[in-house]
Amino acid sequence: MDNAMLDTLTEYITTKILKQPGRALNPQEPLISGGLIDSFSLVDLALFVEDTFGVHIDDTELNASTFDTLEQLISLIEARR
């Protein structure tokens, strides 16, 4: 797993979405199914991923089966690069 990517995603999620800058996120922690990210925040996160990492995320991928944990998200980004 790319630690720089993990750090970038964690910082964005904790500061911009959760508004808890000091919060730690486990790479396997469920973001959507765990209630941390709602549908509005999910779209913001997808746009951030596309802009920051230069990949395209299909609307159909914005769900808990492909986008629920940081680990899944990083795997998706790496597969698109």
Secondary structure, 3 states (H helix, E strand, C coil): CCHHHHHHHHHHHHHHHCCCCCCCCCCCCCCCCCCCCCHHHHHHHHHHHHHHHCCCCCHHHCCHHHHCCHHHHHHHHHHHC
